[in-house]
Amino acid sequence: MKQVEWQKQAWDQQDLQAKVLKLKPSATLWINERSAELIAEGKTIYRLGLGQSPFPVPKEVTAALVEHAHEKDYLPVCGLPVLREAICNRLKRYEGIERNAQNVMIGPGSKELIYMVQMALKARLLLPSPSWVSYAPQASLAERNVTWIEASWQDGLRLKAEDLEKACLAHSEERLMLVLNTPNNPSGVAYNEAELRSFAEIFRRYSVLVISDEIYSETHFQGSHISIARYYPEGTLISNGISKWAGAGGWRLGWLSAPNEFAWLIEAMGRIASETFTSVSAPIQYAAISATHDTPSLNQYLSACQQILGELSRQATERLNEVLVNVCKASGGFYLFISLEAHRTKLAARKIEQGSVLAQTLLNEIGVACLEGEHFGRPAQELSLRLALVDFDGKQALEALHTSSPIHEQKLTEIIHVHCSKVITAIDLLCAWVRTHTS
Ligand SMILES: Cc1ncc(COP(=O)(O)O)c(C=O)c1O
């Protein structure tokens, strides 16, 4: 063969598609890795960055996984029929909503399923601000336009029906979808019946497709989560999974349930799945069935997690309020969303005028890792932060609660002091830092 001198230039990252090139690493995963690096350097870091459940997977669910470890066959693309049926039964039990098992799709985490919806449909995405970190980057990957609807601190960061209506009206020529996440990450806001009914009216008028992200449903502190699908069943996709309330984030299993009106969407998503991830791991799907059951031990587990999360949130809020930090009132989930705007002038003297500078300063000076509000769609200059109150051993906290029944309020307070001490210390350090730099 004739020798050729010419050689094509080597690959480099400029060969990436522009939309991939501009994608940053997910903020929550980044803060987790950065915290791990600092810990490896010998620093004490309070990990209030990544929102991972502190609790173990319920015993009966891990037992089911062991029992099904031998399952090795590929399962149907949209998921194991008995699991899909069990999810419908659970929805009926909790929300009184009738769904057809054929319209339930199982995916490797609800994150992937939310992305697949965005990929499959031609629509503008409406996002209340604040919203979870990944919806907007997913929209950008799927080449969808995003419109943020900003909620104000005066309204407790709750989406207002009139603002929702304005956004729908401004884009009424286009197909619209919206992610409604309740209880909310990062704010902890859980919408009540009156709010959901008023949203439903607007959604119906503008034919908005709602992705109701209910991944924190069973972390509602009072156990009283309500789905928008009760009031707008025909246009609501319900997204949920075992990552948060069953502590199994790393197992990677989530689901999406659609009304009959959107059977064609589930069918289309099945086609995408068949050419991409094929199906979710078989043993995990079998194990997940037991997480949907109505058993005394599972209910006791959920209720104990809710009590611990609720009390921790209450204590942290109380401490932060004492130093005039504005805390959005949380009704569920793992997070507190806070604002230091009341201290803006004093902090400006230290050149802290943006959320990102505030978060960096706290990591460097007191080892508290958290995320600035900008990642959640808040203005870059807003001095807001999300604190994930999860740096504790949930197994020990649950055991302490279990051995102390009946539970007295004082006992619960004590459990938080003993078993969630690292989170409380981080909050105290933050409060002391605020006092020092704002007095
Ligand atoms: C609001 C919200 N939705 C969805 C997810 C994704 O959950 P998973 O993909 O583990 O089901 C998360 C995870 O952090 C979340 O906080």
The ligand as a Gaussian input file, in Angstrom:
#p B3LYP/6-31G(d) Opt

LIG

0 1
 C      -36.690000      17.150000      42.866000
 C      -36.011000      15.918000      42.380000
 N      -36.548000      15.263000      41.343000
 C      -35.976000      14.164000      40.843000
 C      -34.798000      13.674000      41.373000
 C      -34.195000      12.449000      40.739000
 O      -34.401000      11.326000      41.498000
 P      -34.055000       9.873000      40.940000
 O      -33.502000      10.006000      39.572000
 O      -33.070000       9.318000      41.905000
 O      -35.378000       9.131000      40.935000
 C      -34.195000      14.321000      42.448000
 C      -32.918000      13.848000      42.994000
 O      -32.178000      14.517000      43.664000
 C      -34.822000      15.479000      42.980000
 O      -34.307000      16.141000      44.021000

